[in-house]
Amino acid sequence: MRKYQSKLNIIETEEAIKFIKDDFEVRLAKALGLHRVSAPLFVYNESGLNDDLNGHERKVSFTANNLSGEIEIVQSLAKWKRHALARYNFKVHEGLYTDMNAIRRDEDIDNIHSIYVDQWDWEKIINKEERNLDYLFNTVKLIYQVLKQEENRINQKYPCFAYKLPKKITFISTEELENKYPNLSRKERENKFAKEVGSYFLYHIGWPLKDGLPHDGRAADYDDWNLNGDIILYNKVLNMAFEISSMGIRVDEESIIKQLEYKNELDKLNNPYIQDVINKRLSYTIGGGIGQSRLCMYFLEKAHIGEVQASLWNEDDIIKLKKDNIDLL
C-alpha cells in the first residue's frame, strides 16, 4: 500500500461523493421504478423488524423517556421495507428506496468494513409467479446498467479514473464456484473469479455446499436462499473481490419455514414479522442494499472506506494509514 496515492484530495473527494450519491439514486429509482421514502434509524425490539444478520451480532439498544420498551438501532432495513410497502399501499411492480444508516458494533474493521453502514435500501412488490431466477437475473442486469451509467458519468467528470466495469455481468452459483475452485477457500474463490471476469453475481447463498457449510451466512427470515445473491466487482486497488450489493427475492410462506428449520430457529415463529409472512399478510417482494461508501470507494479508486465516510478507527491504524498516504475523513 506504500505506493498508493489518492487521485483526489479531501475536498475534491467530498464533492465527488455527493455527485455519485445524488446521481446514482436517481438513476436507480428510474431503472427499478422506485419511490424515495423516509426510514427509521431505530425500531422497537419486540417489533421483529430489525435484521438479525447472521444471528450472533449484538444490536445497539437503549431506552428513551416517554417510550416504553427496548429500542434498537437498525442493522439493516430488510424487514422494515416489506412492511412499509404494505403500510403505504404500494402496488405490484412498484417499490421504494431509502437511505439506510446503521451501526454494526461487532463488525471486524478493516479497509472495507466499518461499524457505520450506509447504503441504499430498496424493495419492490412482485407477483408470486415472478419468484424465479429469471426475474432475479433481469433485475441484477438493470442494476448493473445503472452502475455502468454511473461509471461513465464519474469518469467524464473526473478523467483521472479508469473504466473498470466489463460490458456485461457474469452469473455464477455458489455450487458452480465451488466446483470451479474446489481447493480454495470461499474468499479465495471470490477473489480469483473476480480478477478473472471483473464483475459477477454470485447466487444461491445460504444453503450448505459439499462440505456441509454455506458459502456465507444469511439470515433465515428475509432472503430466499435459492433466489438471492451478491453483486461482486473486482477491486484493482485492493486486488480483491468487492461486494457492493446483497439482494434477493424474499422468503414466502414456504421457504421461511424451511430456512428456519435448517438454522434451528423455529423459536422465532411467533415473531410478528414472521407471522405476517407465513399468513401471507405481506406482499411477495424483491429487494436489497447497495453500499454507498463501497460504491464511492470503487469509482473513486480509494484504498480505505474511511476515505469516503466519517467513522471511528483505532489510533494505531490511523497512524499506519497516514504513513500509507491514506487520509481518513
N, C-alpha and C positions, 0 to 999 in steps of 0.2 A: 504493500500500500504506500510505500515511501514515494513512489513516482506519481501518485495521484495529485491532480490539480483540478479544482472545480473550474468549469468554463464560465461560470457567472459568479460575481461577488454577491454578498449577502442581500443588498438592496435589489439587485437585478434578479436574484433568486426569489425574493418575496413577490416581486412584480410578476414573474413567470408563474409562480404557484397560483396566484389569483387568476391569471389568464387561463391556465389549464382548468382550474376548478369551475370558473364561470362558463367556459366554453363547452367543456365535456358534458356537464349535466344537462345543458340544453339539447345537445345532440343525442344523448342517451334517452332523454324523455321523448324526443320526437321519434326515434327509431323503434322504441318499445311501446309507445302510446301511454306514457305515464304522466301523472299529475303530481306536483310537489305538495307535500303536506308537512305539518309540524310534528315532531316526535318527542317523546319523553326522554329525559336523562335518567329517570329513576321510576321504579314501579313498586307496588306492594309485594312483599314476599309471597303472601297467600294467593296472589292472582295467578301464579303459574306462568306468567308471561315472560319471565327472564330466561335467557338462554343458559343452559347448563354446560354448554361446550362439550368437553369430554367427560364431564361428571365429577371431576376432582378439583376443579378450580374454585378458590374461595371468592365469594362475591363481597364487594364493599357495601356495607349496610350501616344504617343509622336510624334514629328515631327523630321526630320533629314535634315541636309544640303544636297543639290543636289537631294533630293527626294521630290516629290510633293504629298500632301495628308496626311491624318492622318494614323499613323501606330499603330497597336495594338499587344501587346504580347498575344500569343495564350492562350486560356483557355483549349483547347484540340485540337486534330487534326482530329476529326471525319469526317469533310467535306473535309479537305485538302487531306486526304488519298484517297478518292474516285476519286478526280480529278487526283491525282498522278498516279493511276492505268491506267487511260486513257492516260495521257501525256506520260507515259513510255511504252505504248503499251503492257501491261500485257494481258495474255490470260485467258480464263476460267479455274478455279481451280488453278491459280497462284495468289500469293499475296505478300504483303510487310509487313515489320515491321520496327519500328524505335524507338529510344529513344526520348520520349516526355518530355520536361521540360516546365512548365507553372507557371504563377503567378495568384493566385486567391485571390484578395485583400479582398473580403468580406467573406472569409471562417471563420467560428467560430472555433478558435484554441482550441484544447484540446489534449488528449493523442493520438488520431488517425488522427487529422486534422492539417494541416499546410498551410500557404499561398503559400508554394512552393510544386508543384506537380511533381512527376517523375513517369513515367510509360512506359511500352512497349505498344505502339500503333500499332495495326495490322489491316490489311484489305485484303480481298480476293474476287476475282470475282467468282460468281456462276451463274448458269442458272436460268431463271425465274421460271421454274418448281421446283427448289430446294428451293424456298422461302416457307418453311413449318417448322413445329415444329420438325419433324423427323431429318431434316438436322441440325437444330439448336442444338438439344439434342446430336446428334452424335459429333458435334464439341465441345460441352461442355465436353463430355466424353474424347475426345482426350486431351484437355487442362488439365483435371483432372488427367489423366495418367502421364502427364508431371510433375504435382505437386507431385504426388506420387514418381516418379523417383527422383525428387529433394530432397524430404524429406529423401529418402534412402541415397542419396549422402551426404547430410549435416550431417546426423546422424552417418554415418560411419566415417566421418572426425572428428566430434565432438560428441563422445559418451555420453556427458553430457545431450544431448537433448532427449526428449521423442518422440515416434512415436504418432502422433496426428490425422492423417487423416484416416477416415474409408476406408474400402476396396472399396466401391462404393459411388458415389454421389447420393443424393436423388433429385427428381424433384417435385416441388410443385408450383402451380399458386398462384397469389395474392388472387384470389377468394377462392381457397381451404384453404389458410392460414387464411383468414377472417372467413370462416365457422368453422374452427378448433378452433379458439380462438376469438369468436365474442365479448367478453367483454374486450379484451385487446387492448391497443393502437398498432399502427403499429410497433413501435420499440420494444415493449414488445413481440409482436408476433414473430418477427425475433429472438429476444434473446431466447425465450422459445424453439422455434423449433431448433435453432442452438445447444442448450445444449442437446436436445433430440436426434438428429441424427448425429451431428458432422460436417456435410457438406451438403449443398444443393444448387440447382439452383432455384432461385425464378423468375418465368417468368410472362409475361403479366403485365408490369409496364407502366402506363401512363393513361389508361382509368379509369373512376370512378368506385368505388366499391359501396356497398349498401348505404353508407351514402352520396354518390354524389361526393366524393373526391377520387383522385387517391391514390394508395398505397404510391407513391413517385413521385416527379416531374420529367418530362422528356421533353427535347426539342422536338418540333413537327416535325423538319425537318431532322432528321437523322435516329434514330431507328424506325422501325415499331413496335408500341406498342403491337401488337398481336404476335410479333416474337422476343421479346427481354427479357433480364433478367440479374440478378446479381449472381455471384458465391459467396456464403457466407460460411465462416468457423466458427467453434466455437473457440473463443479465451479464453483458460483456464486461462491465466494470468490475463486478464481483466474481465473474466466471462461475455462475451457478444458476440453477432453476429458480425462478422468481414468480411466486404465486401472486396474482393481482386480483383474483376473484374466486370465491367459493359460491356455488349456486346449485339449484336443482329444482325438480318438481317435488312438491311437498307430499308428506305422508297422507294417505287416505285411511279410511276406517279399517282396512285390512292390513296394510303394511305397517301401521304404527304398532299393532298388536304383535306381529312377528318380530319387529325390531326390539320392542320392549322385552319380549321373551328371551331373545338372544342375549341381551345385556343384563338379564336378571333384574329388571326394573319394573316388574308388574305392580310393585307397591305404589307406583305413580299413577295408577289407573284412575284414582279419584281426583287427580289434578283437574281443575276446571277446564283448562285448555284442551287436555287430552280427551275429556268427556265430550267437549264440543266437536272434536274431530271424529270420534267414534260414533256419535249420534248424528253426524252429518249436518251440524248446525253452522259449519263453516264451508265456504266455497273451496273447490279444488283450485290450487294455485301453483305458480312457478315463481321463484324469486331468488335473490342472492345479495351479496355485498361486493362492492368494488372498492378496494383500498385507495383512499385519496392520497395519502402520503406515499404509498407504494407506487402509484401511477406517476406522481411527480418525481419520485426518485428515478424511475425508469426513463422518462422522457428528458429529464434534465441531467441524466448521467451522473447521479450522485452516488457516493460510496457509503453513505450512512443515512438512516432515516431521520436522525437528528438534524440533518441539513435542511429538511423540508417540514419539520414540525417542532414545536416547543414542548419538550417533555423534561423529565428528570433523569440524570445519568450519574453513575459512580464517579467520584472525583478523580480517582486514578485513571479511569477510562477517558475522562475529559482531557487530562494532561497528555495521555498517549495519543489520542485522536488529533490533538493540536499539533503534535510532532509530525503526524502523517498528513498535515495540510487539510484537516477536516475541521471546519468551523461550524459548531453547533448553534442552532437558533436559540 
